[in-house]
Amino acid sequence: MFDIGFWELVLISVIGLVVLGPERLPHAIRSVMHWVTTIKEMANSVKTEVTQELKLHEINENMIKASKKGLNDLDPELQKSIDEMKETADQLSRPYKKEIDDLKTSLNKNPSGTSQQENSILDRSKSTAPTQDKNE
């Protein structure tokens, strides 16, 4: 990455020792190494995310091509991967579908959107709320 040789490193070390002193130099080296490590980790995570996005984009393009071509005359391996993706999508959406159905049934029972408990709590808070004097 950097074209730094042995003598350049020795020169940087001597300058660092003179400028920072022997007490602060180890702490400075540790903090610089920490930042370098953090930057490398961030670069690697960005790299993996971009790679994953490119793979997803490629899969999406293949799905569009397959839908245009027709799902009947597909390669068996591609058909198998499509079926696996559909199954995975169904498994991922199953827990949310149950919660949505529960919310729909509760809203159908009480169209105002608040439950009986919420209504009773709201009624109690309104009746026990202190009134303000108009003279204040």
N, CA, C and O of each residue as an XYZ file, in Angstrom:
544
protein
N       0.830     -1.180      0.000
C       0.000      0.000      0.000
C       0.876      1.246      0.000
O       0.822      2.025     -0.951
N       1.681      1.456      1.036
C       2.622      2.566      1.065
C       3.995      2.012      0.730
O       4.347      0.904      1.135
N       4.756      2.781     -0.002
C       6.091      2.337     -0.362
C       7.082      2.912      0.653
O       7.868      3.806      0.341
N       7.023      2.371      1.883
C       7.901      2.832      2.964
C       8.889      1.726      3.272
O       8.504      0.587      3.537
N      10.157      2.070      3.236
C      11.202      1.101      3.508
C      11.643      1.151      4.968
O      11.066      1.855      5.797
N      12.674      0.387      5.243
C      13.172      0.276      6.610
C      13.695      1.615      7.125
O      13.387      2.006      8.251
N      14.486      2.323      6.309
C      15.096      3.564      6.770
C      14.064      4.666      6.985
O      14.234      5.521      7.854
N      13.000      4.644      6.197
C      11.923      5.623      6.420
C      11.242      5.374      7.764
O      10.921      6.316      8.489
N      11.024      4.095      8.091
C      10.419      3.757      9.387
C      11.328      4.166     10.540
O      10.852      4.669     11.558
N      12.625      3.955     10.388
C      13.568      4.361     11.432
C      13.541      5.873     11.611
O      13.545      6.359     12.742
N      13.514      6.619     10.517
C      13.463      8.077     10.584
C      12.176      8.559     11.257
O      12.217      9.464     12.090
N      11.042      7.964     10.904
C       9.765      8.327     11.534
C       9.802      8.017     13.022
O       9.310      8.807     13.828
N      10.383      6.867     13.403
C      10.481      6.489     14.817
C      11.343      7.472     15.598
O      10.983      7.857     16.711
N      12.465      7.880     15.037
C      13.357      8.825     15.719
C      12.664     10.179     15.869
O      12.726     10.787     16.938
N      12.015     10.654     14.823
C      11.298     11.931     14.908
C      10.180     11.844     15.948
O       9.986     12.775     16.729
N       9.448     10.732     15.960
C       8.394     10.545     16.958
C       8.943     10.515     18.364
O       8.333     11.072     19.276
N      10.080      9.880     18.559
C      10.711      9.814     19.872
C      11.155     11.197     20.328
O      10.999     11.545     21.499
N      11.706     11.983     19.416
C      12.163     13.330     19.774
C      10.975     14.241     20.062
O      10.998     14.998     21.033
N       9.941     14.176     19.232
C       8.792     15.077     19.388
C       7.939     14.687     20.589
O       7.587     15.548     21.395
N       7.603     13.410     20.723
C       6.684     12.983     21.775
C       7.382     12.621     23.080
O       6.809     12.787     24.156
N       8.566     12.148     22.996
C       9.256     11.724     24.203
C       8.999     10.254     24.475
O       8.069      9.668     23.920
N       9.822      9.655     25.330
C       9.697      8.213     25.587
C       8.441      7.844     26.384
O       8.014      6.690     26.331
N       7.838      8.778     27.114
C       6.643      8.435     27.903
C       5.388      8.365     27.037
O       4.556      7.474     27.202
N       5.264      9.314     26.116
C       4.034      9.395     25.323
C       4.094      8.621     24.021
O       3.048      8.391     23.415
N       5.250      8.212     23.567
C       5.387      7.522     22.290
C       4.614      6.189     22.246
O       3.899      5.948     21.274
N       4.732      5.312     23.264
C       3.962      4.044     23.197
C       2.450      4.280     23.131
O       1.744      3.579     22.405
N       1.954      5.260     23.883
C       0.520      5.559     23.849
C       0.110      6.074     22.470
O      -0.953      5.718     21.963
N       0.948      6.907     21.870
C       0.656      7.437     20.538
C       0.657      6.324     19.497
O      -0.190      6.309     18.604
N       1.603      5.391     19.605
C       1.657      4.274     18.661
C       0.412      3.406     18.798
O      -0.164      2.984     17.795
N      -0.013      3.134     20.051
C      -1.223      2.334     20.272
C      -2.451      3.011     19.687
O      -3.273      2.359     19.042
N      -2.581      4.313     19.906
C      -3.767      5.007     19.397
C      -3.769      5.056     17.869
O      -4.823      4.924     17.247
N      -2.600      5.244     17.265
C      -2.526      5.233     15.795
C      -2.879      3.848     15.264
O      -3.614      3.730     14.284
N      -2.369      2.813     15.892
C      -2.684      1.450     15.460
C      -4.165      1.138     15.641
O      -4.760      0.432     14.826
N      -4.762      1.667     16.716
C      -6.201      1.485     16.922
C      -6.991      2.121     15.786
O      -7.921      1.512     15.257
N      -6.625      3.345     15.410
C      -7.329      4.028     14.313
C      -7.118      3.310     12.992
O      -8.051      3.194     12.198
N      -5.901      2.825     12.744
C      -5.635      2.093     11.500
C      -6.475      0.822     11.452
O      -7.043      0.497     10.409
N      -6.561      0.101     12.566
C      -7.371     -1.110     12.635
C      -8.842     -0.794     12.404
O      -9.527     -1.511     11.675
N      -9.328      0.274     13.021
C     -10.725      0.672     12.849
C     -11.020      1.016     11.390
O     -12.056      0.621     10.854
N     -10.126      1.737     10.762
C     -10.323      2.109      9.356
C     -10.313      0.873      8.463
O     -11.110      0.777      7.529
N      -9.422     -0.067      8.740
C      -9.383     -1.300      7.955
C     -10.685     -2.089      8.111
O     -11.222     -2.603      7.131
N     -11.192     -2.184      9.349
C     -12.442     -2.909      9.587
C     -13.605     -2.247      8.857
O     -14.447     -2.927      8.270
N     -13.645     -0.921      8.898
C     -14.715     -0.213      8.195
C     -14.620     -0.436      6.684
O     -15.635     -0.638      6.018
N     -13.413     -0.399      6.154
C     -13.233     -0.626      4.717
C     -13.656     -2.043      4.336
O     -14.283     -2.247      3.296
N     -13.316     -3.021      5.174
C     -13.715     -4.398      4.893
C     -15.225     -4.568      4.964
O     -15.804     -5.285      4.148
N     -15.876     -3.913      5.938
C     -17.327     -4.040      6.028
C     -18.011     -3.393      4.834
O     -18.996     -3.924      4.320
N     -17.499     -2.251      4.389
C     -18.067     -1.604      3.194
C     -17.865     -2.497      1.977
O     -18.755     -2.631      1.137
N     -16.698     -3.099      1.893
C     -16.402     -3.991      0.769
C     -17.365     -5.179      0.742
O     -17.890     -5.527     -0.316
N     -17.598     -5.801      1.893
C     -18.520     -6.949      1.929
C     -19.949     -6.518      1.625
O     -20.682     -7.245      0.954
N     -20.360     -5.336      2.111
C     -21.709     -4.861      1.821
C     -21.897     -4.590      0.336
O     -22.939     -4.916     -0.233
N     -20.892     -3.998     -0.289
C     -20.980     -3.730     -1.728
C     -21.029     -5.049     -2.492
O     -21.793     -5.182     -3.448
N     -20.233     -6.012     -2.085
C     -20.245     -7.318     -2.735
C     -21.615     -7.976     -2.608
O     -22.123     -8.541     -3.576
N     -22.216     -7.904     -1.418
C     -23.540     -8.486     -1.221
C     -24.587     -7.771     -2.066
O     -25.462     -8.413     -2.646
N     -24.501     -6.446     -2.138
C     -25.457     -5.699     -2.945
C     -25.319     -6.051     -4.418
O     -26.321     -6.155     -5.126
N     -24.086     -6.235     -4.886
C     -23.888     -6.625     -6.284
C     -24.465     -8.009     -6.559
O     -25.062     -8.241     -7.611
N     -24.287     -8.921     -5.615
C     -24.864    -10.258     -5.777
C     -26.387    -10.194     -5.804
O     -27.029    -10.856     -6.620
N     -26.965     -9.390     -4.901
C     -28.424     -9.246     -4.891
C     -28.926     -8.620     -6.185
O     -29.965     -9.014     -6.714
N     -28.178     -7.638     -6.690
C     -28.563     -7.006     -7.944
C     -28.522     -8.010     -9.091
O     -29.406     -8.024     -9.947
N     -27.487     -8.851     -9.102
C     -27.379     -9.873    -10.138
C     -28.527    -10.879    -10.050
O     -29.096    -11.283    -11.064
N     -28.855    -11.272     -8.828
C     -29.970    -12.208     -8.641
C     -31.268    -11.564     -9.106
O     -32.094    -12.211     -9.749
N     -31.444    -10.287     -8.779
C     -32.651     -9.581     -9.192
C     -32.744     -9.512    -10.715
O     -33.818     -9.724    -11.279
N     -31.638     -9.219    -11.378
C     -31.642     -9.181    -12.844
C     -31.972    -10.551    -13.423
O     -32.715    -10.653    -14.399
N     -31.420    -11.605    -12.823
C     -31.724    -12.957    -13.294
C     -33.197    -13.288    -13.108
O     -33.804    -13.947    -13.953
N     -33.769    -12.829    -12.000
C     -35.200    -13.077    -11.766
C     -36.048    -12.336    -12.807
O     -37.035    -12.875    -13.308
N     -35.662    -11.109    -13.122
C     -36.413    -10.350    -14.127
C     -36.309    -11.024    -15.486
O     -37.305    -11.137    -16.202
N     -35.110    -11.471    -15.845
C     -34.936    -12.179    -17.111
C     -35.767    -13.452    -17.138
O     -36.388    -13.785    -18.148
N     -35.770    -14.158    -16.013
C     -36.526    -15.409    -15.943
C     -38.017    -15.149    -16.065
O     -38.726    -15.916    -16.715
N     -38.507    -14.069    -15.445
C     -39.938    -13.791    -15.539
C     -40.322    -13.365    -16.950
O     -41.417    -13.678    -17.418
N     -39.423    -12.650    -17.633
C     -39.701    -12.272    -19.018
C     -39.662    -13.490    -19.933
O     -40.452    -13.609    -20.869
N     -38.751    -14.371    -19.650
C     -38.581    -15.560    -20.479
C     -39.696    -16.564    -20.249
O     -40.054    -17.328    -21.146
N     -40.229    -16.557    -19.068
C     -41.256    -17.535    -18.721
C     -40.680    -18.527    -17.746
O     -39.570    -19.025    -17.937
N     -41.427    -18.817    -16.701
C     -40.913    -19.689    -15.658
C     -40.972    -21.169    -16.033
O     -40.430    -22.006    -15.311
N     -41.605    -21.497    -17.123
C     -41.754    -22.912    -17.471
C     -40.495    -23.505    -18.104
O     -40.169    -24.663    -17.843
N     -39.796    -22.753    -18.914
C     -38.649    -23.310    -19.615
C     -37.332    -22.837    -19.012
O     -36.442    -22.370    -19.723
N     -37.221    -22.964    -17.684
C     -36.013    -22.554    -16.970
C     -35.082    -23.734    -16.745
O     -35.489    -24.894    -16.788
N     -33.847    -23.409    -16.509
C     -32.855    -24.398    -16.123
C     -33.284    -24.978    -14.767
O     -33.696    -24.215    -13.893
N     -33.201    -26.286    -14.565
C     -33.644    -26.876    -13.288
C     -32.931    -26.296    -12.070
O     -33.537    -26.155    -11.008
N     -31.661    -25.962    -12.213
C     -30.922    -25.391    -11.087
C     -31.466    -24.005    -10.737
O     -31.605    -23.667     -9.561
N     -31.772    -23.208    -11.756
C     -32.341    -21.882    -11.527
C     -33.738    -21.992    -10.927
O     -34.099    -21.208    -10.049
N     -34.523    -22.956    -11.392
C     -35.862    -23.163    -10.836
C     -35.771    -23.559     -9.368
O     -36.590    -23.127     -8.556
N     -34.784    -24.373     -9.023
C     -34.599    -24.794     -7.638
C     -34.239    -23.588     -6.766
O     -34.769    -23.443     -5.665
N     -33.344    -22.726     -7.248
C     -32.967    -21.549     -6.458
C     -34.138    -20.585     -6.306
O     -34.282    -19.952     -5.260
N     -34.974    -20.466     -7.331
C     -36.166    -19.609     -7.229
C     -37.114    -20.155     -6.176
O     -37.656    -19.397     -5.372
N     -37.315    -21.451     -6.177
C     -38.196    -22.063     -5.180
C     -37.642    -21.872     -3.771
O     -38.401    -21.609     -2.838
N     -36.328    -22.002     -3.611
C     -35.716    -21.792     -2.294
C     -35.892    -20.350     -1.827
O     -36.172    -20.107     -0.653
N     -35.729    -19.390     -2.744
C     -35.901    -17.986     -2.371
C     -37.347    -17.690     -1.980
O     -37.594    -16.942     -1.033
N     -38.298    -18.271     -2.703
C     -39.706    -18.068     -2.356
C     -40.008    -18.650     -0.974
O     -40.719    -18.041     -0.174
N     -39.459    -19.835     -0.705
C     -39.676    -20.473      0.592
C     -39.060    -19.648      1.726
O     -39.661    -19.497      2.789
N     -37.868    -19.122      1.489
C     -37.206    -18.287      2.495
C     -37.999    -17.012      2.748
O     -38.147    -16.583      3.892
N     -38.505    -16.410      1.681
C     -39.303    -15.188      1.836
C     -40.579    -15.477      2.620
O     -40.993    -14.668      3.450
N     -41.201    -16.619      2.363
C     -42.401    -16.987      3.125
C     -42.076    -17.213      4.591
O     -42.843    -16.804      5.463
N     -40.951    -17.857      4.877
C     -40.567    -18.095      6.262
C     -40.272    -16.795      6.993
O     -40.593    -16.653      8.173
N     -39.661    -15.848      6.293
C     -39.343    -14.573      6.923
C     -40.584    -13.737      7.181
O     -40.645    -13.001      8.166
N     -41.570    -13.843      6.307
C     -42.761    -13.008      6.466
C     -43.831    -13.650      7.342
O     -44.787    -12.976      7.726
N     -43.698    -14.921      7.666
C     -44.705    -15.615      8.455
C     -44.957    -14.988      9.836
O     -46.121    -14.788     10.183
N     -43.930    -14.666     10.643
C     -44.205    -14.068     11.957
C     -44.907    -12.715     11.850
O     -45.760    -12.386     12.674
N     -44.548    -11.943     10.842
C     -45.164    -10.626     10.683
C     -46.604    -10.754     10.210
O     -47.459     -9.948     10.578
N     -46.868    -11.761      9.400
C     -48.228    -11.964      8.898
C     -49.178    -12.262     10.053
O     -50.316    -11.793     10.052
N     -48.722    -13.045     11.048
C     -49.548    -13.368     12.206
C     -49.852    -12.106     13.006
O     -50.987    -11.899     13.435
N     -48.841    -11.262     13.208
C     -49.055    -10.024     13.953
C     -50.010     -9.099     13.211
O     -50.851     -8.450     13.833
N     -49.891     -9.031     11.892
C     -50.785     -8.181     11.100
C     -52.211     -8.703     11.190
O     -53.150     -7.919     11.321
N     -52.384    -10.029     11.120
C     -53.725    -10.597     11.242
C     -54.325    -10.314     12.618
O     -55.516    -10.021     12.728
N     -53.504    -10.401     13.666
C     -53.989    -10.091     15.012
C     -54.408     -8.632     15.116
O     -55.440     -8.321     15.710
N     -53.617     -7.741     14.546
C     -53.977     -6.321     14.567
C     -55.252     -6.050     13.791
O     -56.084     -5.251     14.221
N     -55.414     -6.712     12.647
C     -56.628     -6.522     11.852
C     -57.865     -6.976     12.619
O     -58.890     -6.295     12.615
N     -57.763     -8.137     13.281
C     -58.920     -8.627     14.025
C     -59.231     -7.725     15.209
O     -60.400     -7.501     15.522
N     -58.205     -7.204     15.871
C     -58.474     -6.316     16.997
C     -59.062     -4.993     16.521
O     -59.902     -4.411     17.209
N     -58.643     -4.515     15.373
C     -59.218     -3.278     14.834
C     -60.646     -3.499     14.345
O     -61.477     -2.595     14.440
N     -60.939     -4.681     13.827
C     -62.300     -4.967     13.378
C     -63.262     -5.042     14.566
O     -64.428     -4.664     14.452
N     -62.773     -5.526     15.694
C     -63.620     -5.596     16.882
C     -63.884     -4.216     17.448
O     -64.984     -3.941     17.927
N     -62.876     -3.335     17.399
C     -63.002     -1.998     17.948
C     -62.542     -1.012     16.872
O     -61.347     -0.732     16.773
N     -63.467     -0.479     16.064
C     -63.074      0.346     14.921
C     -62.398      1.663     15.296
O     -61.755      2.275     14.443
N     -62.523      2.120     16.546
C     -61.886      3.388     16.907
C     -60.379      3.250     17.005
O     -59.674      4.258     17.031
N     -59.859      2.013     17.061
C     -58.417      1.811     17.087
C     -57.846      1.691     18.479
O     -56.660      1.399     18.634
N     -58.669      1.913     19.510
C     -58.170      1.774     20.872
C     -58.862      0.590     21.518
O     -60.035      0.333     21.248
N     -58.159     -0.120     22.353
C     -58.714     -1.289     23.008
C     -59.570     -0.864     24.194
O     -59.593      0.306     24.574
N     -60.261     -1.821     24.760
C     -61.105     -1.540     25.908
C     -60.263     -1.062     27.081
O     -60.659     -0.144     27.798
N     -59.095     -1.683     27.282
C     -58.211     -1.252     28.369
C     -57.775      0.183     28.157
O     -57.773      0.982     29.093
N     -57.401      0.515     26.919
C     -56.969      1.872     26.639
C     -58.101      2.859     26.870
O     -57.884      3.953     27.392
N     -59.330      2.465     26.472
C     -60.472      3.350     26.689
C     -60.709      3.589     28.173
O     -60.960      4.722     28.585
N     -60.630      2.525     28.988
C     -60.862      2.700     30.413
C     -59.752      3.527     31.056
O     -60.021      4.320     31.959
N     -58.512      3.356     30.605
C     -57.415      4.161     31.138
C     -57.594      5.615     30.757
O     -57.371      6.510     31.572
N     -57.999      5.854     29.515
C     -58.221      7.230     29.069
C     -59.356      7.878     29.855
O     -59.261      9.046     30.231
N     -60.439      7.122     30.108
C     -61.561      7.668     30.872
C     -61.138      8.021     32.284
O     -61.508      9.073     32.806
N     -60.345      7.123     32.917
C     -59.880      7.401     34.274
C     -58.969      8.618     34.317
O     -59.060      9.429     35.239
N     -58.095      8.753     33.331
C     -57.174      9.892     33.342
C     -57.920     11.196     33.114
O     -57.528     12.235     33.646
N     -58.993     11.154     32.329
C     -59.766     12.380     32.110
C     -60.515     12.786     33.369
O     -60.612     13.972     33.687
N     -61.044     11.798     34.086
C     -61.832     12.126     35.274
C     -60.936     12.541     36.443
O     -61.372     13.322     37.288
N     -59.721     12.052     36.516
C     -58.841     12.394     37.635
C     -57.876     13.524     37.291
O     -57.094     13.943     38.145
N     -57.916     14.022     36.061
C     -57.000     15.097     35.672
C     -57.367     16.363     36.419
O     -58.545     16.715     36.485
N     -56.379     17.066     36.992
C     -56.671     18.301     37.726
C     -57.110     19.393     36.747
O     -56.587     19.530     35.641
N     -58.080     20.146     37.204
C     -58.560     21.251     36.372
C     -57.790     22.490     36.716
O     -57.393     22.688     37.865
N     -57.575     23.331     35.724
C     -56.820     24.555     35.956
C     -57.794     25.683     36.226
O     -58.877     25.758     35.645
N     -57.377     26.556     37.126
C     -58.167     27.746     37.407
C     -58.077     28.697     36.236
O     -57.022     28.841     35.620
N     -59.180     29.341     35.933
C     -59.176     30.319     34.845
C     -58.495     31.609     35.297
O     -58.079     32.414     34.463
N     -58.376     31.815     36.631
C     -57.781     33.040     37.153
C     -56.268     33.045     37.041
O     -55.652     34.102     37.178
N     -55.642     31.878     36.793
C     -54.175     31.805     36.731
C     -53.635     32.472     35.518
O     -52.421     32.499     35.317
